[in-house]
Amino acid sequence: MGIKQKVTDDMKEAMKAKDQFRLDALRMVKAAIMNKEVSGDAARGLSEAEEIAVLQSLVKQRRDSIEQYTKAGRQDLADKEAGELKILETYLPAAPAEAEIAAAIESAVTETGAAGPKDMGKVMKALKEKFAGKSVDGGALSAKVKARLGG
């Protein structure tokens, strides 16, 4: 079952349970997936990897919003975004373990022949391909690669 179908089923459960907050968050997810379908090739739908990419962008938006609201002193809005973030994260695949990420970084550095910070783009491209369809925080991954390359 795809993410879109699971979200639709969970929307029905949220309606029955009269959980308006969860229902609103799930409607947002479904709308984002449908918008992506419409903007692309509508006849074929989205692959699971494309649905995960949509979810990852929503998660990134929520994290950015939480940071901005916290800086602005709007804890009420930050809490709302944090609640939505928890719901979104339940639909993402489990993030790889730290050891797996470290091994992938070492492997990517070796494969690309990266020698310093100027080769960071090559390493990140290789890692992006390795972790396609997995829930990996790009910012944290970038920081780890930068540290490994001595940047």
N, C-alpha and C positions, 0 to 999 in steps of 0.2 A: 504494500500500500504506500502510495506517495505521500509526501508531506501535505500537499493540498487536500487530499482526501482525509487524512488524519485530522487536519485543522477543521475541516467541515464537520466531521463526526464529533470533535470536541466542542464545536460551536453549539451543536444540538444539545449536548450534555450540559453546557453552561446555561443554555436557555431554560432547560428543564430545572436546573438547580437555582435559577434566578440569580446567577453570579454575573452581574452587569460588567464589572471590571474585567474579568476574564473574557467575557463575550466581546467587549470592545477591543481588547488586545488581539483576539483571534480574528476579528473582522479586519483589523488593520493588516495582519499577516496575509490573509486571503486576498485582500485588495492589492497588496504589493505584488503577490504572485500573479494575479490576474492582469495587472498592469504590465508586468514583464512579458506575459504571454502575448498580450495585444500588441506591444511594441515590437515583438519579434515575429516569428512564424506562427501565427495563431492556429494553423491547422494541426501542428504536431504536438503542441503543448510544451512543457518544460521537462528537461531531464531532472533526475534527482540532484545531480551536481549543481544545476542551474537554480533549483529551488533552494538548495543550501546556500548558494551565493547570495540570493535575495535575503535569506534569513540573516546571514552574516553582515550584510550591509545594514539591516534594521538593528542588529545588536550593536554595531559600531555607532550608529546614530544615537541609540539610547545611552551608551557609555559617554559619548561626547556631551549629550544633553545633561546627564547627571553632573558631569564636571562643571559645565557652565552654570547650571542652577545652583550648585553648591558654592561656587565663587561669588555668585550674585546674592547669596543669602536666602535663596528660595527653597528651603528644605522640603516644603510641601510638594513642590513640583519635582524635586529630585527623588523623593520617595515614590511618587507616582511612576516615574521613569524606571526606577529600580524594580518596582513590581512588574512592569511590562517586560523588563529585561529577564527576570526570573522565568516568566512564561515563555519567552522566545527561546531561552537556552534549553528548555525541555525538548525542543524539536531538532536541536543540533546534535550531530553525532558527538560522542565523547572525545575530548581533546586528547592528543597523544601524550604519553608520559614524558617527563623531563629527560629521562635517559634516551628515549626514542628521538626526541628533538635534537639532543646533543649529538647523537650518532648520525642523524641526518645532516646536521651542519658539517660535521667532519667529512662525511661522504661527499657532500656537495663541494666543499673546499677542495678536496682531492680531485674530484671529477673535472672541475672547472680550471684547476691549476691556479687558483686564486693565491696571490702573494701579499696583498695588502688591501687597505681600505678602498683603493680605486677599483677593485674587482668585486665590490659588494653587489653591484647590479647582477652580475653573472650568477653569483651564489644565490641571491634572492629568487632569481628566475627559476633556478634548478629546484629550490625548496618549494616554490609555489606549485610546481608540477608534482613534486612528491606528495605534498599535503593537499592536493586538489580533492575537494569533497570532504575534508576533515575540518573540524573546528579548531583553527589555530589563530591566535591573536597576532596579526601582522606586525604590530608595533613592538611587541615583546620579542618576536622572532628577529626582527630587524636589529634590536638592541643586542641580542645575543650574537648575531653574525658580526656586528660592528666590534663587539668586544673580542671575538675570536680572531678577527682580522687586524686587531690592534688599532682600531679607529677611535 
